[in-house]
């Protein structure tokens, strides 16, 4: 076997590419999904999956079976998955590059190649400039502008960013490990992870210790560290097996509040904080607050102490973006942000009746374990035809009789078709407790008008992931202001979807919706028991949107939600 062991990032990238190429050729969806799940699990692992596979222990990880493990061993032994090497022989390299264009998925890339014969980015650019792409049925006239923007972004990709859903669990796990070291007094994540930005560049960590050098030495020797990029007496930068960069700074307890606030940011928040301090004769830095007149330096052990010293109420990290939070904190008008304990249920959950990985009962028990009062079962409408809806309703009724007082709501995620109709008839939707309307296909075909039409349907309670985006991969052009206005007019709720690559509504859109008085739902869109935790990412997004518990429907008992639903 080769001396150099491939990193988890390299292994996951091959599985992602394998899935993309199979989808490009119109291959089996089960295999595609299996490889994508494997890539996510590999990235989430703090252990080297190649090292585990060498001793046939990669199957210890959830979602990694013998077949996947065998392919990991192929990467470790030969440098590449054999099936991937064969696919790359059939698919032109330029077509593979189409897959990396933001917003261009495998199916669209395949159409450019197969139907128009385009095999290089330059050919694709010329076709877009000549308005040839719109000749493909279903793409529409906006496709050329979208492709040209994507090609421009691909030429200048900027810094690599990672989804919060990948970075946050890793950051919290590392904080727990650092907290367990004898030299550590306190530790916290900082930077964009602590502000819960939807993507992050790296993970900043701040710790206090009386023995900083010893703490740094132990930190750089932790088992998940793949590379030490730099280490000194009080700070270190390492790269984990998942490819994430971690920057640890160790400071004295007396200045912890100053340093944590400074490195949490954001840049704009800190600029405004410093400018306001200057007007009051103070100078603020990570080292302390200095009186310009006397030269006296005051440090703070906590952020609460620091903000109070500067004349502000404590500002939650999620709000520190330079969007009015300092003025609100000085005037005492900051909202009490929604908290995890405010949520009474999850209104978007899937089971193995559609594309979920667990039974209805398993999902319900996991929801009960999270302390919920209810859970809406919302399997996809196209999987509930031909009598299957009736059978599912019977199973839900039986489970409710057994699991009371917990309540499973009978629901559906009904796709909004290209012609604007729902994929289940109104008489079926009318039987259900909770109905989502959602865009899943034909994103170029009048997405705004289709969603607005679904809101007019008296049986549609909520629009799932309203802009249908996939972060970094797909950004349908949806007129969010029109959606919010129609949501208020019709009483249709809008979802904040917690799936890591969706987080849709995004924070600025959710703030707009909240200020307009629209009903908001925070959901996990969980497809496995463990992914019910994704609701916490949706919650973080809601906090960034300045939302309170009063603005979110599923902080209420189901009876209150039922009374608040629009009348069908």
N, C-alpha and C positions, 0 to 999 in steps of 0.2 A: 504494500500500500504506500501511497506517496507520503513524504515526510510532512508536507504542509497539509494541515487539516482544513477543509473548506469551512468557512463561517456559516452561521445560520442564515445570514442575509443572502449569501451566494446560493445556498441550497434552496431557500424559499424562492429566489428569483427564477431558478430553473423550473420549479413546479408551476409558478405563475405563467411563465412563458409556454410551458407544455399545455396548460389549460387554454391559453389564448390561441395557440396554433390548432388545437383540436376543435375549438369553437369556430375558428376561421374556416376550417374544412367541413363544418357542419356535423361534427362528431357527437357522440353520446353525451347527453347532459349530465348523467350520473357520474361519469368519469371526470368531466370538467369540474363539477362541484366538489368532488372528492379531492382533486388536486388543489383547488383553491382553498378548501378547508385545511388541507395539510400545510400549505404555505403559511396561512395565518397562525396555525398552531406552532410551526417551526419558529416563526418570528417571535411568538410570545414566550418561547422557552428560554429560560436563563442558562440552561445547560447546552453544551455542544451536541446537536443531534447526530452529527457525523461520528463523534466519539461514542455515543450511545449505540449507534448502528453497528459499529465495529464489533461490539460484543452482543449483538442482537437484543439490545435493550431499548431501542427507539420505540417499540410498541408499548412501552410503559406510559408514553405520552398519549393523552386523549386524542382520538381521531387518526392515529398512526397505526395502520395495520401492517401485515407482513408484506403486502405488495408495495406499499409506500416505503417501508423500511428497505426493501430490496433495491429500490430506485435510489435511495439515499446512499446505499453502499456502492452503487454504480458511479455516483458522483465522486465519492471518496476514492474509489479505486481507479476510475478511468477519466474523471474530470467532467463527465456529462451523462445525463440519463440517456440510455440507448435509444428509447423511443423519441426523445427530443431531437437527437442527432439525425434520425431518419426523417422526421418532419421538416427539419431545417434544410434538408436536401431537396424537398419538394416545394417549399415555399420560398420565393425570392426574398433576399435579405431586405430589400427595400420595402416589401409588403410587411415584413415583421416590424419595421420602423413605424409604419402607419399605426400599429397597435400602441405605440408610445405617445401618440399625439393626444393632448388633453381633450376629452370630450368625444373622441372617436373610438367607438367600441369595436370588438372583433367582427360583428356582423356587418357593420358599415364598411369596415376595412376590406372585408371579403368581397363586398359588392364593387368597391372601387377596382379591385384586382380582377375578379371573375367577369363582371359585366362590362367594365370599361377598359380592361387590359392594362391598368396602371400598375407599374411595378417599382417606381422610385419616387421619393419625395418631390423631385423636380417635375416629374410627369404629373404628379398630383397637383402641384402648384399651378402648372400651365392649364390643366383641366379646370381648376377652380377659376382662374382668371378668364378663361374662355366660356364660363358659365355652362360647362358640360355636365357638372355633377347633378344639377337639378333635373336632368333628363331621367334620372333613376326614379322610378315610381315611389312615392311616399317620402321623399327627402325634402322637397320644397325649395323655394328660391333663396332661403337664407343659408343653405348649406355651404355655398362658396365662401361667404364671409366667415363662417365658423371655421372652415378648414384653413383659410389663410391666417386667421388669428392663432389657430393651433400650431401651424407651421412656424409662425413668428415666435411663439412662446417656446417651442421645442428648440429653436436656434439659440435661445437665451434662457436656459432653464433655471438660472439662479441657484440659490442654495437648496440642498435636499431637505425636505420637510417630511415629518412622520406624523401619522394620525395620532390624535390624543388618545384614542382607544388602545393604541399600542404603547405609547410612551407613559401614560399615567400609571397603569398597573405596575410597569417596570420600575418607575420612580418610587412608588409607595413600597414596593418590595425591597428596594435597595435602602430606603430610609429605615425600614424595619431592621435590616441587617446592621446598618450603622448604629442604630439605637441600641442594639444588643452588644456592642463592643464596650469593654470596660472603660475606655478612655472618653466615651461620648457623654456629654451632659444633656444636650438637646440637638435635634436635627429636623430639618424641614426641606421639602422641595421648594424651589423658587422659580423665577422666570416665567415663561409662557405656559409651562405645565401647571404652575400654581394658579395662574390666571385662567386656566382651563381653555386656552385657545384651541381651536379645532385641529390645528396642526402645529408642530413644534420643530425647531431646528435641533436642539439638544436639551439635556436635562441639567439644570443648575441645582446644586444642593448646598445648603448652609448648615454648618454644625458648630457647636461650641465644645471646647475641651481645654483642660489644663495641660494636656500633653499633645499638642497638635501634630508634631512630627511622628509620634507613635501611632496616632490615629490615621494619618496619611499612609503610613507604611502598611497598616493592617487593611485599609481600604483598597489599596492597589493589589493586595494579595488575595482578595476575595475570589472564590472559585469561578464566578461567572465572567470575570474580566478576561477579555481576549487579547487586549493590547493596552499597554501603558504609554500614552502619548506624551506625558510629561508629569513630573512630580517634584515638589519642593517641600519646604518646611511647613507651609500652611495651605497649600492647594495642590490639586492633582487633576489631570484629565485622563480618563480611561475610555476604552471602547468595549462595549459588552458583546456577548455572542450574538445578540440580536441586531448589532450594527449601531445601536444608540451610543452617542457620546455623552458621558457624564462628567460634569465639572464640579468638584467638591472644594469648598472654601471653609477653612476652620478659623474661627474668631474667638475672642474672649466673650464670656457671658455678658459682661457689662455693655457691649456694643451690638449684641445680637439683634435687637430691634432695628437699629440703623442699617445694618448690613442686609438683613432679610428684606426690609422694605426696599432698599436700593436695588437689590438684584432680583426682586420680584417684578419691578417695573410697573407699567410699561414705560418706554422712553418718554412718550408724550406726558404721561401722568407725572413723572419725575421732573420734567422740565417745568410744568405748570406749578408743581409744588415748590420748586426752588425759586421760581420767579415771584410767587406770592410771598415766600419767606423774605426775599430781598426787600420787598416793600415794607416789611416789618423789622428791618434792620438785622436779619438773620441770614446765615449761610448754611445750607444743608448739603451734606455729602454722606457717603457711607461711613465716614469716620465719626460723625456726630453733628450736632447743631451748634454753630459758633455765633456768638454775639459780635457783630461787626464793631460795636462801640467799645466793648471791654476785652474782646479776644477770648472770653470764657467759652470753653467747649463742654457741652452737655451730651452725654450718651444715654441711650435707652435700652433697657433689657428686653423690652417687648415692643411690638408695633403699636399696640394700644397706647402705651406710654408715649411713644414718639408722636402719634397723631394728636393726642391730647396736648402735648407740649406746644404743638404748632397751631392749636386752636380748632381742631377738627374732631368730629365724631369718627370712630373707627370705620375705615372703608374696607369692605370685603375685597379680597384680591381680584375676584371676577369683574369688579367694576372699575378697576384701575386702568382705564384706557383713554383718559383725557376726553371724556364725553359728558362733562357736567358734574362729575362725582364730587369734585373738591368744593364747588359752590354749594351743592346739596349737603355735604358733610358739615360745612361751616354754618349753614342756616338751619340744620337739624331736620332736613326734609328727605334724608335717605330712606328708601323703602326698607321694610323688613322682608328680606328676600326669602323666597320659598326654600324649605329645607326637606331633606329626604324623608324625615319622619312625618311630614305633612301629607304624603301620598297615601291614599287609602286603597288603591288598586291599580292594576295595569290593564289598559283598554286595547292593547294590540299584542296578541299572543297567537302563535301558530302551533299546530300539532302534526303528528305523522299522518293525519287525514289529508294534508296537502304536502308542503315541503318542509315541515318541521321534522325534528329528529327524536321526539319523545311523544308518549301518549298524552291524551287529554288529562288523565289522572296524574301522571307524573308532573306535568306543567302546573296543575292545580296545587299539588302538594308542595312544589317549590314556591309557588306564590304564597301559600299559607305560611311556609317557613320564613318568608320575608315580612310577615306580619300584615298581609293584605286582607281586606274584607271581601274583595271580589276580583275577578279576572275575566276579561272579554276574550272569548275564543274566536279568532278572526281568520280562519283558513281561507284560502283563495277560492273565489267563486267558481272558477272553471273546474275545480276538483270536487264540487258539491252538486253536480248534476246527476241525472239518471237515478234518482231516489236516494242518493248519498246524503243529501241535506236532511231528509226525514230520519235516516238512520243515525246521523250525528246528533240530531235534536233528542232522540230517544236516549242516547248514551249520556248526553249532558243532563237530562232530567234525572236519570238514575244516579249519576254522580252527585248532583245537588242534594238528593234525598239522603245520601250517605255522608256528605261532607259539611252539611249545614252546621253552623250559620254561614260558613263561607259560601259564596254564590258564584257559579260560572255563568256568565252571560253568553247567550247564543248570538254569535255575530258572524261577520264575513268581511273580507277585504275584496270588494268587488271592483274589477278592472274597468276603467273608463275606456271604451273601445275607440278606434280611430274615428268612427262616425259620431261619437259623443254618447252612445248608449251604454248602459251598464251590462256586465256579462251575466247577470241574473235578472230574470223578469221581476217587475214590481211586486207581483203577488208573492214571490218568494222573499224578497227583501222585507215586505210588510210583516212577515212572521218573526223577524229577528229583533233582539234587544238592542243591538248596536251594529251600525253599518258604516264601513269605510268606503269611500270612493278613492281610487288611486290610479295614477298613470303608470303603466308598466311597459308600454310599447308605443311605437310611432311617435316619438317625442318631437319630431319635426312638424307634425301635422296639427297645427292650431292648438297647442297645449293649453293656452289660457282659456280659449273659448270652450274647450271640452270640460275643463274643471268648473268654469262658471255654469255650464249646463248641468253638471252633476250636482252643484249646490242648489239648483232649482228643484231637483228631485226631492219630494217630501220625505222619502225614506232614507236619504243619505244624511247621517248624523255628523260625519267628520270627514275631512280630506286628509288622507295619509300622505306623509312626506310630500308636502304640497308642491315643491318645485321639481321633484323627481331627480334631484342631483345625486351624483356620486362624486365625492370630493376628489378633485384632480383628474377625473376621468369623464364626467358628463355634467354639463350645465345647461339644461334646456332653457330656452328663453321664455320665461313666464313673467307676466306683468303682475308683480306681487301687490302693488297698490290696488289694482282692480280686484284681486282675489280677496284682499282684506275687506274692502268695501262690500263686496258681495257676501262675504261671511257674516258681517255685521247685519246686513239687510235680511238675509235668510235665516239667521240663527244657526248656521253650520259652523261646527268647531274646526279648528286647524290644529294639526298634530305637530308636536316637536318630537321627532323620531330619534331615538337614542342609538341606532346602529352606528358604529364608529365611522363608516365611510359615507354616512348620510348626514346626520345632525341637521335635519331639515324639518322644520324651519331653521335657518341660520339665525344667529343672535340679533342682527340688526333688523331682520324681518319680523322676528318675534316681538321685539320692542315696539315696532310700528303697530303690529297687531294688538298688543296689549294696550297701547295708548289709545287705539281706536275703539276699544271695548269689545274686541272679538273674543270668543270663547277659545281657550287653549287647552290642549290635552298633551301630557307628557307620557310617552310610551316607550317600551323596550323594543317592540317588534321582535320579540324573542322567538327563536326557532329551536332552542334547546334550553334545558333548565338553567344552565349556567349563564346563558345570554339574557336572562331576566335582569341581570346586573347592568345591562346596557342602559336601563332607565336612568342610571346615575349620570351617564354622559348627557342625556337629554336634560336632566335636572341642572347640570352645570351650565349648559347652553341657556336654559331659562334664567338662571341667576345672572348670567352675562347680559341678558335682555332686561334686567331690572324687574323681573316678574315677582309678584307676591303670591301667597297661597290662594288668596281670594280670586285671582285671575285664572286659576287652573282648575278645570272641572273635576279631575280625579283626586282632588283633595277633599271632595265631598262624599257623603254616603251615597250609595247607588240610588236610593229613593229621591234624593235631591237632584241628582243628575237626570233622572227620569222625568221629573217635573220641569227641568230646564230645557229638555230636548224640544226641537221644533215639532209641531203637531202634523202628523201624516194623515 
